[in-house]
């Protein structure tokens, strides 16, 4: 059994080939196949290395190109400080706007539409409950109070106006 397992692992690793001919399984391995596989892998890795080297050189050139005009000067430092202050002010204004968001007409209208959809859904489910109660009364002859008690339906269940 161990030979079979070893052969299967070699087949899975691609080191041994197999073929079923008739009722027999044939296994074979050529030394040149492993050599060609290593050569192919080496060529692939070399092409990836060359490609990565070209990308690195292009990025280095791009970095050098972008560094020009970004030398640390007093004017640049002042502009960066002003930019940071403006970003902080923007965040403060956003938080202040969020405080008053509930008074925004668009948000209020969106809430109204959401409430309308929720009301319609609640009425639809109430209608479904009434339909099932009616069906159960006709089918099984149960009393309405017994159905309500059995399923935990409140007595004052009604549509939402």
Secondary structure in CASP SS format (residue, H / E / C, confidence):
PFRMAT SS
TARGET T0000
AUTHOR 0000-0000-0000
METHOD secondary structure of the structure
MODEL  1
X C 1.00
X H 1.00
X H 1.00
X H 1.00
X H 1.00
X H 1.00
X H 1.00
X H 1.00
X H 1.00
X H 1.00
X H 1.00
X H 1.00
X H 1.00
X C 1.00
X C 1.00
X C 1.00
X E 1.00
X E 1.00
X E 1.00
X E 1.00
X E 1.00
X C 1.00
X C 1.00
X E 1.00
X E 1.00
X E 1.00
X E 1.00
X E 1.00
X C 1.00
X C 1.00
X H 1.00
X H 1.00
X H 1.00
X H 1.00
X H 1.00
X H 1.00
X H 1.00
X H 1.00
X H 1.00
X H 1.00
X H 1.00
X H 1.00
X H 1.00
X H 1.00
X H 1.00
X H 1.00
X H 1.00
X H 1.00
X H 1.00
X H 1.00
X H 1.00
X H 1.00
X H 1.00
X H 1.00
X H 1.00
X H 1.00
X H 1.00
X H 1.00
X H 1.00
X H 1.00
X H 1.00
X H 1.00
X H 1.00
X H 1.00
X H 1.00
X H 1.00
X H 1.00
X C 1.00
X C 1.00
X C 1.00
X C 1.00
X C 1.00
X C 1.00
X H 1.00
X H 1.00
X H 1.00
X H 1.00
X H 1.00
X H 1.00
X H 1.00
X H 1.00
X H 1.00
X H 1.00
X H 1.00
X H 1.00
X H 1.00
X H 1.00
X H 1.00
X H 1.00
X H 1.00
X H 1.00
X H 1.00
X H 1.00
X H 1.00
X H 1.00
X H 1.00
X H 1.00
X H 1.00
X H 1.00
X C 1.00
X H 1.00
X H 1.00
X H 1.00
X C 1.00
X H 1.00
X H 1.00
X H 1.00
X H 1.00
X H 1.00
X H 1.00
X H 1.00
X H 1.00
X H 1.00
X H 1.00
X H 1.00
X H 1.00
X H 1.00
X H 1.00
X H 1.00
X H 1.00
X H 1.00
X H 1.00
X H 1.00
X H 1.00
X H 1.00
X H 1.00
X H 1.00
X H 1.00
X H 1.00
X H 1.00
X H 1.00
X H 1.00
X H 1.00
X H 1.00
X H 1.00
X H 1.00
X H 1.00
X H 1.00
X H 1.00
X H 1.00
X C 1.00
X C 1.00
X C 1.00
X H 1.00
X H 1.00
X H 1.00
X H 1.00
X H 1.00
X H 1.00
X H 1.00
X H 1.00
X C 1.00
X C 1.00
X C 1.00
X C 1.00
X C 1.00
X C 1.00
X C 1.00
X C 1.00
X C 1.00
X C 1.00
END
